[in-house]
Amino acid sequence: QRLERCCAEETALAEDLEAKLSALQGQSAAAETVREELRALLEKTAGSVRSLSKQQLDEVRSLTSPPTVVRRTLALVYCLLNPEVGSKIEKLDDVPWKQRLSPMLKRDDLVRKLASYPPPDVQHPLLAFPAIAELVQQSVVIPEPTEKSSEQTPKGSKTPASGNAARLLRSKTSVLNDSPSPNGRSSLVRKSSLTDTIAGMGSRRNSAGAAALLGEDARLTVEAVTFASQAVGALFRWVLAQFRYAKAVESATAEVPADEVEQLKDLTDEASATAVAQRSKAESVAQEASTAARLANESETAAQAAEDRLRNAPVVPTPPEPEEEVVDAEEAEASLSGSVSRGAVSLSAVEVEVRERVTFGNGSSAMSSFATRALHGVIGVMNENEGLMICVEGHCRPGEAEALSSERANRVLEELVRQGVPRHRLRAAGFGSSFADGEASAGRVEFSVIQEISIKGTVQFSPCSDQLSRASEPLLQGVTALLLARPCLRVRVEGHTDSSPNWGCTNLELAEGRARSVVSALEQAGIGENRLVPVGFGEKLPKAPNSSSEGKAKNRRVEFHILQRETVQGLQQLLHGPRKGAIDESGLRQLVRTATGAGNANLALPIRRAAADVLRRLGADWKIQRLMHLAVRQDPSSCPLAMLPDDCLRRVLQFYFLLGCFQP
């Protein structure tokens, strides 16, 4: 089934890659054609501006109170030529005429700036500063690309705006300055604003025609600006050409995700490698399934023989210490039962498993677009289970830098925080290549549910100190009882503070010192130091706002988190480490209690499965453990229940333990 899924994923990715490459070629050709047409339009409009004489521009500069359309058009030109300043302008009327707009119309400077616009090797200013593009769109009526401008309208046809402009030019009420200019030509600039001229017209027909020159909400049009000034009209057409060119570039960039195609190529190569690895693994799984089927037929006899060996094992004279350990283990179990019944210690319920994973390219910590689905799955589980905490586990391939695993974990954690997951519900850990699951799938991030050990009360310290108060020492007895009764557990002790400043040290140093103090107290109670990891977070992970004394009290805390992956690894090392074969009857009983969740210490299912697998390999092969062993290896020929879907089978096994059907 894994092989079929990998092959199907490989085929789907290859088809998707081929389709996107084909679409990329077509879109690139179409986008290049559009850009060529728009570049020709840019050159044409820039040529129109270059053809303007110094006298024409000086006439506009000489105005003391320019028309509104002239002033707003030149403000748009100023924003495009000075994008850093233009992006902060909210209204076109805010640009001062004498200080900004009039000096801009010096012909040589203006032509030089337009000749080198847009700047080479940088993003177009209208794309780099969206506020300017929005200002243009709000102030201007953008002509449709298929429509001709008034200059290109065929003879005998007219648009409504151009017809109204012609009627106004033919009307008796002249709106242009007819007095000759120094060179004998008529002035190209209106003396008064367009609104004032329209208001002064006595003819109803002329008033309606002039009003038609402006767009809806008095937005600028080509006809209105050209009617006010031909020189400013040429600059206005240049603004429109730049806007259309920037929009075309933006559209082409959005439609041709070249980086996504590259990511898809990498994922296709990775899927091919995964399929090859799964084919090799399928052969070994088939061989193992045959062996498991044979062992299943002999398991009942082997289980009975193992129990008889344990029951009838001769008592070997030993020093008093091992005998004392057996008694201590039983006393620890009794102490744990008493602590649980009194509420002195409890374990958070872990009723879900997060199976999503995020894969990465070789040597990379960049997430692909396919990671979004996995992250949405994690967020959905956390939203459904309030208070659930997740550890983001980073892994890397053999040969990659070990630090890359932590970088991947932190990258995914920050993305979850960005999407709304509270930071105090997340932890990140990098495991390097210690848990590499084959060359093709080791570069990944996985998610595990954090199981928290809760105590009845809050661990207290002296003010601004890491010295543990005497009143808090009894609170740690429940944690001690749990760790003595379940010697396989590895625990992270976390110190947290509020945001109040401290004298002599930082909050981070204070939190680390308090975590070490708690670890020292647990070590004095008999817990090995290799089972405890002190970590200080300072004020980085508040559970409540630090604006009130109640919130600060909640944030000053010590948390105990079971390290699931390290605990499972420790159980597996019982079979391969120096203690192999040295587990006595007391140790077997502790493993049985760990696997079955006895004593109301319901550990996470991966830990219980690992304990059951150790018992099976040691010969204590009860029926439920064999069933679990077969289920993990997906061997339906040996166990009918293993033919159920994975989720259903895991739930059945979980209920089997939780309901107490198996009594050690």
N, C-alpha and C positions, 0 to 999 in steps of 0.2 A: 504493500500500500504506500509506503514512503517512497519507493522507487517510482510508482505510477504518478504520485503527486509531483515529484521532482521533474519527471519527463514532461508532464503536462505544463508545469510552470515554465520549463525551458522552451517548449514549443510556443506557448502564448507570448513570452517575451520576444522570441525571434520574429513572430508575425507582427507584433506591435512595433518592433524596431524597423522592419521592412516598410510598414505602412507610414511610419513617421519620416523615414528617409525619403520616401517617394513624395510625401506632402511637402517636405522641406525643400526639395528641388523645385517643385512647381511654385511654391510660395516665394522662393528666392528669386525666380525669374520674373514673376509678376511684380514683386516689390521693387526689383531693379528697374523695370519699365516705368513704374509710377515715379520712382525717384529721378529718373532721367527727364521725364516730362516736367517735374517740378523744378529740377535744376535749371532747365531752359526758361521756365517762368521766372525763377529768381534772377537769372541773368538779364531777362528782358526788363523786369521792374527796376533792377539796379541801373541798367542802361538809361531808362527813362529819367532816373534821378541825376545821373551824370550829365544828361543833356540840358539840365536846368542851368541857366546863367546865374552869375553872381548877382546881377541886378534883380532877377526874380526873387531870389532868396532874401536879398537885402530889403525888398519891399515888405516882405512878411516880418522881418526883424524890426523894421522901423515902426511897426504898430505899437501903440501904447496900451490899447484895449482891444485885443484881437477877438474875432468871433469865437463863439463857444466851440463850434466844430473844429476850427483851426487849432485852438488851444488844446482840445482833448486829443486830436490826432497827433500833434507834436509831442504830447505827454506820452502817448503809446510808443512813439519812436524813441523817446528818451529812456523809457523803461527797458526796451529791447537792447539799446546800446550800453546801458548801465544796469545790468541785471541785479547786482548786489544791492543797489539802492532801490531799484524799481520793485523788487520783491517785497519791500516794506511799505509800499504806497497802497493805501486803501481806496482812494478816489483820485481820478485823473485831475480834477480841479485843484488838488492839493499841491501839484507841481508848480513852483513859482515861475512866472513868465520871465522876469528880468534876470533872475539869478541862474536859471537852468535852461529854459526853452529858447530864449532869444540868442544866447551865446552859441547854442548848439548848431544854429543855421549858418555858421561861417562855411562857405562853400567848400574850400579846400579840405578843411578838417572833416566835414560831413562826408564828402566823396571818399576820402581815405578810409574812414571807419566802415562805410558801407562796402567798399571793395574787399575788405578782409573779414566780412561777416558771412556766416558764423565763424568764430575762431576755429582754426584747424586743430585736429587731434583732441578735441574736448567735446563733451556732450552739448547739444544745442541748448542755448539758454532757456528756451521755452520748455524744454524737458527737464533741465536741471533746476529751474525755479517754477514749479507749477502755479505759484500765486500770480505770476505775470500772465501765464496762459489763461488762467481763470479771469483775470482782469480784462484781457482782450475779448474773451468770449462773452462777458457781461456787457461790454461797451460797444460791440461792433455787430452788425448784421453780416454774418459770414455767407457769401454767395455760394450757391450749390455748384459743385465741380463741373456739372454738365452745362451750366448756363453760360452764355457769352456776356462779356462786359459791355458797357454802353459804347465803347470804342469799336467793338467787334460785331455789333448788331448789323445784320444785312440791311441794305438800303430798302426803304419802304416798310420795314417792320420796326416796332418800338415797344419797349417794356413800359409798364405804367409809370415807373419813376422817371425814366428818361423822357417820356412824353410830357409829364408835368414840368420837368426842367425846361424843355423846349418852349412850352407855353409861357413860362415865367420870363424866359429870355426875350420872347417876342412881345411881352406885355408893355403897356405904356409906362408903368411904374418901374423904373430901372433900379435894380438892386446892386449894380456894379458901379464902381467909381469911373465915370466917363472922362474925367479930366486927364489930359495927356501926361504921361510920365516923362522924365528927362530925355529918354531916347525916342519919344514920339509915339510909343505904343500905349494901348489902354492898360490900366492897372488890372492885375489879376487877383486882387484881394478886395473883399467887401469891406466897407467902412464900418458897418454895424453888424451886430449878431443876427443870425438867421431868424431867431425868435422875434427880435425887435422888428425886423423887416416885415415878417408875416403879420405881426400885430398892426403895422402901419398901413397895410394894404386896404384900400377901400373896396376893391372888387371881391365879391364872395368867391368867384371862380379862381382868382389868383391866390387867395388865402388857402383854399383847399389844395391847390397844386403845390404850393410851397411846403405845406405840412406833410405832403406825401413823400417828400425827399428824405425825411428822417424815418428810421425803423420804429418798431414797437418799443415803448418805454424810452423814446428819444434816443435810441441807439444810432451810432454812426453808420452811414451807408456810403458807397462809392459815389453816388449821384450827389448826396448832400455835401460831401467834402470837396468834390471837384467843382461843384457849383459855387462854393465859398472861395476856393483858390485852386487853380490848376497846379501850381507848384506843390502845395500841400496834398493835393489829390494824388500826385505821383508818389509821394512818401507814403500815403495811406495804402496804395496798391502794393508797395514794397512790404508793408506790415502784414497785409493779407497773405502775400506769397510766402513769407517766412512762417506764418501760422499754419498754412496748409502743408508746407514742407515738414514742419516739426510733427504735425499730427500723422503724416504718412510714415515718417520714421518710427514713431511710437507704435503705430499699428503693425508695421512690419516686424518690429522687435517682439511684440506680444504674440504674433502668429507664428514666429519661427523660433521656438525654444531650443536653440542649438545645444545649450548646456544640458537640457533634459535628455536629448538624444545621446550625448556622451555618457550620461549616467545610465541610460538604458543599455548601452553597449556593455558597460562594466557589469551590470546586473545579469545580462545575458551570458557573458563569459563565466560569471560566478555560478549561475544556474547550471551551465554545462559541467563545470567542475563538480558541483554537488551531485548531479546525476551520475557521473562516473564513480564518485565515492560511494553512492548508494548502491550501485550495481555490485561493487565489490563487497559492500556490507551485506547485501541480500544473500550472497552465497554463504557467508559465514553464519548468518542468521538461520538459513535453512539447515545447515549442519548442526547448529546448536539446538534447533527445534527438534530434530530427530533424536538427539541425545536427551533432551528434556522429556520427550515422550516415553523413552525407555525408563528414565529415572522415576517418572510419575507412577508407572506400574509397580515399582519396587518401593515406593515412598512409605507406604503404611508399615511394612515390615521394618524398614530402616528407622522410622520414627519410634516404633515400639522398642526396638533394640537400643536406640539412643537413650530413651527414658529409663530402660532397665539398667543401662550402664551407669547412668547418673545416680539411680536409686541404690544400686548394689555395689557402688565403688568402694573399695577398701579404704579404711581410714588410715592415712599415712601419718606417722608421728611428725609433727611439725612444731616449730617454736610457737610460743603463745601469740605472737603478733598476727599471723594470718587468721587464727581462730577469733581474735579480737575484731578483725576487720569484718568477719561475717556478722558478729553481734552488732558492730557499729552500723552496718548496712541496714539491718532490721530495725535498729533504733532510729536511724535516719528516716526510714519509711514511715515509722510510727510518728516521728516528729513532723514529717511533712503532712500526714493526714490530719494531725491536730492543728497545724498552722492553717491549712486550707479550710477546715471546719470553722475555725475562729475568724476567718476572713483576714488573717495576718498577711497572706500572700495569695495571689491568683494569677492566672495566665489569660491573656486576651484570646478570645475565640478567633481561630483562623479557619474560616469556612470556605474560602475561595483560593484558587491558584491562578496566578496571572501567567498565561502561556505565550503572550505576545513577545516578539523579539524584533530588534532593529539590527539589520546587517549593514556592514560598512565595506567599502572597497579596500584593497590591499594598501596599507600604510596611510589610510585617510581617516579623518574624524568628521568628515562632512556628511550630513544626513541627506539621503535622496528623497524624492517626492513620495516614494513608497513607504517611508517611515510614518507618514501622517496617519495611515489606517491603524498601525500598531499603537501609536500614541493615543488615538481616539478610543481604542479598546481599553487601554489602561485607565484613561480618565473616566470612562463609563463605569468600570469596576469600582473606582474610588468614589464616584458620585453615588453609586448604589449602596456602598458600605461606609457610612459615616464614621470617621475615626480611624479608618484603615490606613496603615502606614506601609510605604513601599520602599524597598531598597533597589536602587538602580545599579546593576552589576555590569561592569565593563570587562570585556575579554579581548585578547588579541591573538593573532596567529603566532606560531613558533617562528622566530626570526624577526618579528616586529619589535619595536621599542616597547619596553614594559610600561613606560609612562603613557603610552597611547591608550591603554585600557581605561585609565582614570580620566583622560581627556574626553574619551567617548562617553563615559558615564556622566561626567559633568555637563557635556553638551546636551545630552538628552534630558537631564534634570532641569537645566535652565529653560529648555523648550517647554517642559511640563509646567513650570512656574509661570512662563509667559502666557500659557493657555489657561491660567486660572487656578492651578492646584496650589494649595497653601504650602509654603516652604517648609513649615515644621513637620509636615507629613511625609517628607521625602529625605532619603539619605542616598549617598553615592559611594561606591566602592570600586576600585580597580583591582582585578585579580591577575593581570598579566596573561601569561599563557599557561597558568597552573591548571586550568580546567578546560583546556583545548579539547574540543569534540570533533577532531578530524580537521584536516587542512582547509577544507572548503567552507566550514561553518564556524570557525573559531573567531573570526573578526566580527563581533556582535555585542549587543547590549541586551541583557535579560532582566526580568523583574521578579523579585521574590517578596512575599508578604512578611513584614516584620512582626514577630510575636513579642509582646511586651510583658515583662514581669511586674505586676503592680503590688504595692504594699499598702498597708492601712495607716496612712499618715504621710507626712512630708519630712524628709531628712533635713535636719536643721544644723546650722553651723554658727560659730561665733561671728558677730558683725564684722564685715570686711575682712574675714579670715577664712582659711580653709580647714580650721580645726573643727573636727566633728564634735558636736555637743553630746554630753552623756545621755541626755533624754532621747537621742535618736538611735543609740546603740540597740535597744530592744526592737526597733523597727526592722533592723537588718537580720533578725533571727529567722524570719520567714524565708528570706532569700537564701540564707545559709542552709536551711532545712531542704529547700528545693535542690540546691546545687550538690549537697551531700547525697541526697537520695537519687539524683540523676547525674552521675559523674561524667556522662558523655557531653553535657552541655558546655558550650562556650558562650560567654556573655560579654557584651560591650556596656560599660558603665559610662553614662554621659552626664557631664556637668553643665548646667545652664544658669545664667544670671539675668537680672533685669538690666535696664539701661543706665542705672544710677552710677556716677563715677566713683572710683575707689582711690584711696591714698596708697601710694607705694607700688601698685601693680595695676595692670589692665584687667578688664572683665574677662578676657580670654585666659589670662594667666590664673586668675582666681578660679575660673571654672575648671581648668585643668588640675589645679591643686586640690579642689574639692573632690573631683573624680578619683584622684590618687588616694585621698584619705579614705574614701569608701572602699576602694580596692584593698588597702592595707588592713582595714577592719575585717573584711571578708577573709583575707589570707590568715589573719590571726585566729579566725574561727575554724581553720582547717581546709580552706579552698586553695588549690594550687594556683600559683600566679600565672601559669601558662594558660589558664582557662579564663582569665579576666583581661579585658582591654580597656584602660581608662582613656576617655576622650573628652576634651573641653570644647564647647561651642560658644561660650561667652553669651553675648546678647543677640547672636545672629538668628536664632530660631525661636522667637517669642510665640507663645500660645495665645496671648491676649495683649491688647494695647498697653503700653507702659505709661499711659496718661493718668492712671489712677493707682492707688495703693493696692487695691484688690488685684488689678492686672499684674502689677509688679510681683505680688506674692505668688501668683500662678506661674510666673516666668522663672522664679528662683526655685529650681527643682533638680532632682537627680532621677534619671531614667535608666532602666535595665532592659536591654534588648538582646534576645537570643540570636546569636550569629548562626543562621541556618546552614549556610554552605560549609562553614568551618566545622560545625557539629557533625554534619553528615560525613565530611572527610575524616574526622577523628574516629567515627564508628567504623569506617572502611579500613582504617589503618590498624584496627584490632586484628585483622586477618593477615596483614602483610608486614606490620612493624615488629619491633623487638618483643612485644608482648604476645605474639602469635602462639596460640596453644596454651597460654598461661591463665586463661579465664577460669575461675573456680565456680563453684555452685552459686555463691552469692552474686558473682558477676553475671551469671546466666539469668538469675532471677531479676536483677536490675534491668537487663536487656529485655526480658519478657514484659516487665512493667512499662518500660519505655515504649515498646511496640504496641501494647494494648491500651495505653492511656490509663492504667490503674492509678488509684489514689487521687482521682479528679485532676491529674496532671496531664491534660490533653495537649500534648505537643503537636506541632505542625505535622501534617501527613508525610512530607518528605523525610523527616527525622524518624518517624515511626516505621516507614517502609525500609529505611536503611537498617534500623535495629532488627526488623524481622528478617532481612536478608542475611545479616550476620548470624542470627540464630540458625537459619537454614544451612548455611555453609559450615557451621560448627556441628551439625548433625541433629540439632533439636528441631526436627522438621515436622511441625504440626500442619494439619490440613490447610488452615487458612494462610499460612506462610507459603506453602507450595502453590496455592491458588494465586497469591500475589506475585510470586516469582514467574509463574506462567503468564499471568496477565501482562506483566511488564515486557515480556518477550513476544507477546502477540502470537501464541501458538494454539490456534483453535483445535488442532487435532488431538491435543492432550487434555484440554479442559473445555467443556461446553460453555461455561460462563465466559470464557475468554472471547467467545464469538460476539458478545455484546459490544456496542460502541464503547470507546475508551471512557468517555465521560460517565456513562451509565455504570460501567464496571468499577471505576474508581469510587463512585458514590456508594455502590453496594458494599465494597470493602470498608469504606469509611464508617457506614452505619453498623457493619458487623462489629467493629471495635467499639463505637460510641454506645451502642445498645447493650454492651456487655455480654454478647453471645459467646465470646471466648474468654474463659476464666483460666488464668495461669495456675 
